[in-house]
C-alpha cells in the first residue's frame, strides 16, 4: 500500500497511536521500534482494543487485512505527516534553539491564537517521531501550525524541516548543549543553521534577534524580520525588571506598552520579544498581544515562581546546559533578596566537555559569592570538595538531608537536567 492509499485511510480515521497502552477507538496504530521494544509485537493487541488498522513492517505480524505492511513504519509515519502537511497547505512556523524553544513556542501560541486557529507541539514532542505526530494532530480547521524542533545530532533539523516544510523559522539562541552528540559548540551552530538553510532554499522567512551575533552570522540570504534594540528592528523593546517577574517596555506606534509577564528571569526577555514580533508581523492588535503574554503561566517545571508556606521557589528543573545554567545563576545572583539558596543538578549529555563545564559553573558560583549552594548528581559530587558546597549523588540522598535540615523562609533556585529529577524536592521545600 502506498502513502496516498494510507493517507486516504488516515482521512477516514484521523487519529494516530504509537503507544499500545494509549489506544483510541478507530485510530491507526504505527508499530514503531526502539532499542528495547518492537511495536509489531503489540499490533494485534491494539486492534483488539479498538484500533482500525495497524501499520507494521514485519511480514509475520501481518496476519489479515487489518494489518498494513510497509517497508519501515517510522518512514511511513514521517511520509504520512508530510503528505498531510501539504494537503493542509497552512503556514507553518518552525522553532528550534538551545534554550527557550518550548517557552517561546507556548508564548507564540498564546499570541497567534488571538487571530488564528492554531495547533502547536504538545509538551516536548520535537523529535523524529514527535514532529510527525504534531503535524498529524492538525486538522482542516487549523489555520496556523507551530512546530518545535529539537536535535542532538547533526542533520536532524534538516530532516525535520523536510517533513514539516516550514514557511517561517525562529532560532531562539545557540549554546552549549548535547555536546555528546554535536561534538562541539560549532556542531551545535551548524545543526541549528539547518533551519535557516532550508528556509533560504525554499523561499521562507526568518524571525531573528538582531543582537545575537551567533544567529546573525548564521543567516543565508533569506528574508529576515528583526527584533531587538536596533533601529532596523521590526519590534523594539526594553528590559525593565526580572524580579520577581519579567516586565518589558514595548516601543509601539500607540506609545509605550508595558507587558507584565508571569515569567521569571531576564533570559526570558528575548522569548517574549519574539512572541511580540510574530504577533505584530501577523497584524494582531498590540493590546491583544499584551493580554495574551500577561495571561500565560509557565508549567512543566520551566521558569516557574512557586510560593509555598515555607519558601519561594524559582523552579527551572526541566533541563540544564552550560548556557542556561549560567543565565539562571547570573539572574538569581542579581536579585536583591536575602536568604538565597541554590539547588543545582548535573548538566547531562556534555560528553568530553562535562567536567570542564561543571567546573565553570562552580567557579561562577564562587565568583558570585553564592556560598549557600547544594549540588546534586555524580558529576557535581565528584568536583564539589574543593569548593566546600554540600553535595549529594542523587536527589533521593538530598531528600533524606532535607528531612533533617529543613529550609524555611528562603528564596530557592532549583536548576538541573531533567534526568536528575530535582522536581522531587518541591514537596519538601
C-alpha positions as CSV (number, residue, x, y, z in Angstrom):
1,X,0.0,0.0,0.0
2,X,1.5,3.4,-1.0
3,X,1.4,6.6,1.1
4,X,-1.5,8.0,-0.9
5,X,-3.6,5.0,0.0
6,X,-2.6,5.1,3.6
7,X,-3.4,8.9,3.6
8,X,-6.9,8.0,2.4
9,X,-7.3,5.7,5.4
10,X,-6.0,8.5,7.7
11,X,-8.6,10.9,6.4
12,X,-11.3,8.4,7.4
13,X,-9.7,7.6,10.7
14,X,-7.7,10.7,11.6
15,X,-6.1,9.6,14.9
16,X,-2.6,8.1,15.2
17,X,-1.4,5.9,18.0
18,X,2.2,4.8,18.6
19,X,1.8,3.5,22.2
20,X,-0.3,0.4,22.6
21,X,-1.1,1.5,26.1
22,X,-3.0,4.6,24.9
23,X,-5.3,3.2,22.2
24,X,-8.1,5.3,20.9
25,X,-11.1,3.7,19.1
26,X,-11.0,3.8,15.3
27,X,-7.4,5.0,15.2
28,X,-4.3,3.9,13.2
29,X,-1.6,2.2,15.1
30,X,2.0,2.7,13.9
31,X,4.2,-0.2,15.2
32,X,7.4,1.8,15.9
33,X,10.6,0.1,17.1
34,X,13.1,1.2,19.6
35,X,16.3,-0.1,21.3
36,X,14.2,-2.1,23.8
37,X,10.8,-2.6,22.1
38,X,9.2,-3.8,18.9
39,X,5.8,-2.3,18.2
40,X,5.0,-5.1,15.8
41,X,4.5,-7.4,18.8
42,X,1.7,-5.2,20.1
43,X,-0.1,-4.6,16.8
44,X,-2.8,-7.3,17.3
45,X,-3.4,-6.2,20.8
46,X,-4.2,-2.6,19.6
47,X,-6.7,-3.9,17.1
48,X,-8.4,-5.9,19.8
49,X,-8.6,-2.7,21.9
50,X,-10.2,-0.7,19.1
51,X,-7.7,0.4,16.5
52,X,-9.0,0.2,13.0
53,X,-5.7,-0.6,11.3
54,X,-2.1,-1.4,12.3
55,X,0.9,-0.4,10.2
56,X,3.7,-3.0,10.6
57,X,7.0,-3.7,8.9
58,X,7.5,-7.4,9.7
59,X,5.5,-9.7,7.4
60,X,5.0,-12.4,10.1
61,X,2.7,-10.0,12.0
62,X,0.5,-9.0,9.1
63,X,-2.0,-11.9,9.5
64,X,-5.1,-10.3,8.0
65,X,-6.3,-7.3,6.1
66,X,-6.4,-5.1,9.2
67,X,-2.6,-5.0,9.1
68,X,-0.8,-2.8,6.5
69,X,2.7,-4.0,5.7
70,X,5.2,-1.3,4.8
71,X,9.0,-1.3,4.4
72,X,9.6,0.8,7.5
73,X,7.0,2.1,10.0
74,X,8.9,5.2,11.0
75,X,9.5,6.3,7.4
76,X,5.8,5.7,6.7
77,X,4.8,7.9,9.7
78,X,7.0,10.7,8.5
79,X,5.9,10.4,4.9
80,X,2.2,10.5,6.0
81,X,2.9,13.6,8.1
82,X,4.5,15.3,5.1
83,X,1.5,14.4,2.9
84,X,-0.9,15.8,5.5
85,X,1.1,19.0,5.9
86,X,1.0,19.5,2.1
87,X,-2.7,18.8,1.9
88,X,-3.5,21.3,4.7
89,X,-1.4,24.0,2.9
90,X,-1.3,26.2,6.0
91,X,1.6,28.4,7.2
92,X,4.0,26.5,9.5
93,X,6.5,28.1,11.9
94,X,9.4,26.0,13.0
95,X,11.1,26.8,16.3
96,X,14.5,25.5,17.4
97,X,17.3,26.7,19.7
98,X,19.5,25.6,22.6
99,X,17.3,27.2,25.3
100,X,13.9,28.7,25.5
101,X,12.3,27.0,22.5
102,X,9.4,25.4,24.4
103,X,8.6,28.6,26.4
104,X,8.8,30.6,23.2
105,X,6.5,28.1,21.4
106,X,4.0,28.5,24.2
107,X,4.2,32.3,24.2
108,X,3.8,32.3,20.4
109,X,0.8,30.0,20.6
110,X,-0.9,32.3,23.1
111,X,-0.3,35.3,20.8
112,X,-1.2,33.8,17.5
113,X,-4.4,32.1,18.7
114,X,-5.8,35.6,19.2
115,X,-6.2,35.7,15.4
116,X,-5.8,32.1,14.1
117,X,-6.9,28.6,15.0
118,X,-3.5,27.3,15.9
119,X,-2.1,23.9,16.5
120,X,1.2,23.6,18.3
121,X,3.6,21.0,19.5
122,X,2.4,19.4,22.7
123,X,4.9,19.1,25.5
124,X,8.3,18.3,24.0
125,X,7.2,16.2,21.0
126,X,10.0,17.7,19.0
127,X,12.0,14.8,17.5
128,X,11.8,12.5,14.5
129,X,8.6,10.9,16.0
130,X,7.1,13.9,17.8
131,X,7.2,16.3,14.8
132,X,5.2,13.9,12.6
133,X,2.7,13.4,15.4
134,X,2.4,17.2,15.8
135,X,1.6,17.6,12.1
136,X,-0.9,14.7,12.1
137,X,-2.7,16.3,15.0
138,X,-3.6,19.3,12.8
139,X,-6.9,19.2,11.0
140,X,-9.0,21.1,8.4
141,X,-9.8,23.8,11.0
142,X,-6.1,24.5,11.7
143,X,-5.1,27.9,10.3
144,X,-1.5,28.1,11.6
145,X,0.9,25.4,12.8
146,X,3.7,25.9,15.3
147,X,6.3,23.1,15.3
148,X,9.1,22.8,17.8
149,X,12.2,21.0,16.5
150,X,14.8,19.5,18.8
151,X,18.1,17.9,17.9
152,X,21.1,16.3,19.5
153,X,23.0,15.2,16.3
154,X,23.9,16.9,13.1
155,X,21.4,16.6,10.2
156,X,18.3,16.2,12.5
157,X,16.9,19.7,11.9
158,X,17.3,19.3,8.2
159,X,15.4,16.0,8.4
160,X,12.6,17.6,10.4
161,X,12.3,20.5,8.0
162,X,11.9,18.1,5.1
163,X,9.0,16.6,7.0
164,X,7.3,19.8,8.2
165,X,8.2,22.0,5.3
166,X,8.0,25.3,7.3
167,X,7.4,28.7,5.8
168,X,8.8,30.6,8.8
169,X,11.6,29.9,11.2
170,X,12.9,31.1,14.6
171,X,16.1,30.0,16.4
172,X,15.9,31.3,20.0
173,X,19.7,31.0,20.6
174,X,22.6,28.7,20.3
175,X,24.6,27.5,23.2
176,X,26.4,24.5,24.7
177,X,24.1,21.6,24.9
178,X,24.1,17.9,23.8
179,X,27.8,18.3,23.1
180,X,28.0,14.5,23.4
181,X,26.1,14.3,20.1
182,X,27.2,17.5,18.4
183,X,30.8,17.2,19.3
184,X,31.4,21.0,19.8
185,X,29.7,24.3,20.0
186,X,30.4,24.7,16.3
187,X,28.5,21.5,15.8
188,X,25.5,23.0,17.6
189,X,25.6,26.1,15.4
190,X,25.9,24.1,12.2
191,X,22.9,21.9,13.1
192,X,20.6,24.8,14.2
193,X,21.6,26.6,11.0
194,X,20.0,23.8,9.0
195,X,16.7,25.6,9.7
196,X,18.0,28.8,8.1
197,X,19.4,26.9,5.2
198,X,16.1,25.1,4.5
199,X,14.2,28.4,4.5
200,X,16.7,30.1,2.3
201,X,16.4,27.3,-0.3
202,X,12.6,27.3,-0.1
203,X,11.7,31.0,0.0
204,X,10.9,31.0,3.7
205,X,11.3,33.8,6.2
206,X,13.3,34.1,9.4
207,X,12.5,35.9,12.7
208,X,15.8,36.7,14.3
209,X,17.2,38.5,17.3
210,X,19.4,41.1,15.7
211,X,21.5,41.5,18.8
212,X,22.6,37.8,18.8
213,X,25.9,37.8,16.8
214,X,25.9,34.0,16.5
215,X,22.4,33.9,14.9
216,X,23.1,36.9,12.6
217,X,26.3,35.2,11.4
218,X,24.4,32.1,10.5
219,X,22.0,33.8,8.1
220,X,22.0,32.6,4.5
221,X,20.2,35.1,2.1
222,X,16.7,34.6,3.3
223,X,14.1,37.2,4.2
224,X,14.5,38.3,7.8
225,X,12.3,40.0,10.3
226,X,14.4,41.5,13.1
227,X,13.7,42.1,16.7
228,X,15.8,43.7,19.4
229,X,17.0,47.2,20.2
230,X,18.4,48.0,16.7
231,X,16.8,50.9,14.8
232,X,16.2,48.5,11.9
233,X,14.3,46.1,14.1
234,X,10.7,45.4,13.3
235,X,10.0,45.2,17.1
236,X,11.9,47.1,19.7
237,X,11.6,46.7,23.4
238,X,13.4,47.5,26.6
239,X,14.0,45.2,29.6
240,X,12.7,46.8,32.8
241,X,12.8,44.2,35.5
242,X,13.1,40.5,36.2
243,X,12.4,40.5,39.9
244,X,10.1,38.9,40.9
245,X,8.7,38.6,37.4
246,X,9.7,39.9,34.0
247,X,8.4,43.2,32.8
248,X,9.3,44.8,29.4
249,X,8.6,48.1,27.7
250,X,7.5,47.8,24.1
251,X,8.0,50.7,21.8
252,X,4.8,50.8,19.8
253,X,3.0,53.1,17.3
254,X,0.4,53.6,20.0
255,X,3.0,54.6,22.6
256,X,4.9,52.8,25.2
257,X,3.3,49.5,26.2
258,X,4.2,47.7,29.4
259,X,4.0,43.9,29.4
260,X,4.0,42.3,32.9
261,X,4.6,38.6,32.4
262,X,4.3,35.6,34.7
263,X,7.8,34.5,33.8
264,X,11.0,34.7,35.9
265,X,14.4,35.5,34.6
266,X,15.9,38.2,32.4
267,X,16.7,35.5,30.0
268,X,13.0,35.3,29.0
269,X,13.1,38.8,27.6
270,X,14.1,37.6,24.2
271,X,11.4,34.9,24.2
272,X,8.7,37.4,25.0
273,X,10.0,39.9,22.3
274,X,10.0,37.1,19.7
275,X,6.3,36.4,20.5
276,X,5.5,40.2,20.3
277,X,7.3,40.3,16.9
278,X,5.4,37.5,15.4
279,X,2.1,38.9,16.7
280,X,2.8,42.3,15.2
281,X,4.0,40.7,11.9
282,X,0.8,38.8,11.5
283,X,-1.2,42.0,12.3
284,X,-2.5,41.1,15.8
285,X,-3.6,44.1,17.8
286,X,-0.9,45.1,20.3
287,X,-3.4,45.2,23.2
288,X,-4.3,41.6,22.4
289,X,-0.6,40.6,22.3
290,X,-0.1,42.3,25.7
291,X,-3.1,40.5,27.3
292,X,-2.0,37.1,25.8
293,X,1.5,37.4,27.1
294,X,0.4,38.6,30.5
295,X,-2.1,35.7,30.9
296,X,0.5,33.0,30.1
297,X,1.5,30.9,33.1
298,X,4.5,28.6,32.6
299,X,4.3,24.9,33.6
300,X,6.3,21.7,33.3
301,X,9.0,23.0,35.8
302,X,10.1,25.8,33.4
303,X,10.7,29.3,34.6
304,X,8.1,28.9,37.4
305,X,7.8,31.0,40.5
306,X,6.2,29.0,43.3
307,X,5.3,30.4,46.6
308,X,4.9,27.8,49.4
309,X,4.1,28.2,53.0
310,X,7.8,28.0,53.8
311,X,9.7,29.3,50.8
312,X,9.7,31.0,47.4
313,X,10.9,28.6,44.7
314,X,12.4,29.6,41.4
315,X,11.8,26.4,39.6
316,X,13.7,25.6,36.3
317,X,14.3,21.9,36.7
318,X,13.1,20.7,33.2
319,X,16.6,20.9,31.7
320,X,20.0,22.4,32.0
321,X,23.1,23.0,29.9
322,X,26.1,25.4,30.4
323,X,24.4,28.3,28.7
324,X,21.1,28.1,30.5
325,X,22.8,27.3,33.8
326,X,24.9,30.4,33.6
327,X,21.9,32.6,32.7
328,X,19.9,31.2,35.6
329,X,22.8,31.8,38.1
330,X,23.5,35.3,36.8
331,X,19.8,36.2,37.0
332,X,19.5,34.8,40.6
333,X,22.7,36.5,41.7
334,X,21.4,39.8,40.5
335,X,18.2,39.5,42.6
336,X,18.3,41.7,45.7
337,X,16.6,39.4,48.2
338,X,18.4,37.9,51.1
339,X,18.4,34.2,52.3
340,X,19.1,32.8,48.8
341,X,19.8,29.1,48.3
342,X,20.7,27.3,45.1
343,X,19.9,23.6,44.4
344,X,21.8,22.7,41.2
345,X,21.8,19.4,39.4
346,X,24.2,17.9,36.9
347,X,24.1,19.0,33.3
348,X,23.9,15.8,31.3
349,X,24.9,14.9,27.7
350,X,28.1,17.0,27.6
351,X,30.5,14.3,26.6
352,X,34.2,15.1,27.0
353,X,33.3,18.7,27.9
354,X,31.4,17.6,31.0
355,X,33.9,18.0,33.8
356,X,35.2,21.3,32.4
357,X,31.7,22.8,32.1
358,X,30.7,21.8,35.6
359,X,33.9,23.4,36.9
360,X,33.0,26.6,35.1
361,X,29.7,26.5,37.0
362,X,31.4,26.0,40.3
363,X,33.8,28.9,39.5
364,X,30.8,31.1,38.6
365,X,29.2,30.3,42.0
366,X,32.4,31.3,43.7
367,X,32.7,34.5,41.7
368,X,29.1,35.5,42.6
369,X,29.7,34.6,46.2
370,X,26.8,32.2,46.3
371,X,28.0,30.1,49.1
372,X,24.7,28.7,50.1
373,X,24.6,26.1,47.3
374,X,23.5,22.5,47.3
375,X,24.8,20.3,44.4
376,X,23.1,17.1,43.2
377,X,24.4,14.4,40.8
378,X,27.5,12.3,40.3
379,X,29.4,14.9,38.3
380,X,29.0,17.8,40.7
381,X,29.5,15.5,43.7
382,X,32.9,14.4,42.3
383,X,34.1,18.0,42.0
384,X,32.5,19.8,44.9
385,X,35.0,19.0,47.7
386,X,37.4,21.8,46.7
387,X,34.5,24.3,46.8
388,X,33.0,23.5,50.2
389,X,29.5,23.0,48.9
390,X,27.0,20.4,50.2
391,X,26.8,17.7,47.5
392,X,24.6,14.6,47.0
393,X,25.0,11.9,44.4
394,X,21.2,11.7,43.9
395,X,18.0,13.6,44.6
396,X,17.0,10.7,47.0
397,X,20.1,11.5,49.1
398,X,19.1,15.2,49.1
399,X,15.6,14.3,50.3
400,X,17.0,12.5,53.3
401,X,19.1,15.5,54.1
402,X,16.1,17.9,53.8
403,X,14.1,15.8,56.3
404,X,16.7,16.7,58.9
405,X,17.8,20.1,57.7
406,X,14.6,21.9,56.9
407,X,14.8,25.0,54.7
408,X,12.4,27.8,55.7
409,X,12.0,31.4,54.7
410,X,14.4,31.0,51.8
411,X,14.4,32.0,48.1
412,X,15.5,28.9,46.3
413,X,16.7,28.4,42.7
414,X,16.2,24.9,41.5
415,X,18.0,24.1,38.3
416,X,19.3,20.9,36.7
417,X,18.9,18.4,33.9
418,X,15.7,16.5,33.8
419,X,17.4,13.2,34.5
420,X,18.4,14.5,38.0
421,X,14.7,14.9,38.9
422,X,15.0,17.9,41.1
423,X,11.3,18.5,40.9
424,X,11.0,15.8,43.6
425,X,12.3,18.4,46.1
426,X,9.3,20.6,45.8
427,X,7.2,18.8,48.4
428,X,10.0,19.1,50.9
429,X,10.5,22.7,50.3
